[in-house]
């Protein structure tokens, strides 16, 4: 829980033709001097801040309360069987139960909207009536007060007002994961060792759009020592995660392949390592957002009631590393 105090700065009316954006002078107004710096209507003097109907509050004082907690319990049971003196097999089951609790609430303790702007008029209190204090049927919403200097204040320290969309109740999300574990270790010869492990899991729920519902993991390791002074080792590590359902389309994978060769003759002053690693990471998730006129996202958003085009955000990376040491 914390209190925030923010101030947004707005430019003054253009002092010369073509002056706009960052070239505008910043309005030097605050709650104490507004009536002097920017006198009465139409609040468009050279020192008044310039707003539009979508401008945010000039001054924000808020009380924010957020919580995120998790209770996680996991149990794994695994059976191991020695097939022969050189082969060992294992089979297991993993269960994970998670309960995630969260809430998010913001309360306005003194949000101030100053008037001023080219489209200001008495019909919109000279653009002071905007944001949370936009007029409803010609009147200010409950909790918004018109001040003598023309500004409008929402809320107070003694009567904080909840922001629209507040979620002050504690939400509980339960997720149960079931996974099959299997593996085998083998030593076909005294010089060769192999190990294979896999995990196949499924979650019955997800907390975010990038949380997987299906998980797969494959790990393979091999080590070969033809002579006491030389060895070759290789690894394969593959992870596949997905929540591939309509409106989510979340796909992820991480794949790593590598090997290292070591030459280290006994009592020698010269040794060498040669290694190579290849890593490929990919993630994809459908995100719906409004981007009018975009030529990139052309598929309509599949979420009911959405008006913006569909954006599929993804990140790919391929990394190749070649290492040598002598």
Buried (B, 14 or more C-beta within 10 A) or exposed (E): EEEEEEEEEBBBBBEEEEEEEEEBEEBEBEBEEBBEBBEEEBBBEEBBBBBEEEBBBBBBBBBEEEEEEEEEEEEEEEEEEEEEEEBBBBBBEBBBEBBBEBBBBBBBBBBBBBBBBEEBEEEBBBBBBBBBBBBEEEEBBEBBEBBEBBBBBBBBEEEBBBBEEBEEEEEEBEBEBEBEBBBBBBBEEEEBBBBBBBBBBBBEEBBEBBBBBBBBBBBBBBBBBEEEBBBBBBBBBBBBBBBEEEEBBBBBBBBBBBBBBBBEEEEEEEEEEBBBBBBBBBBBBBBBEEEEEEEEBEEEBEEEEBEBBBBEEBEEEEEEEEEEEE
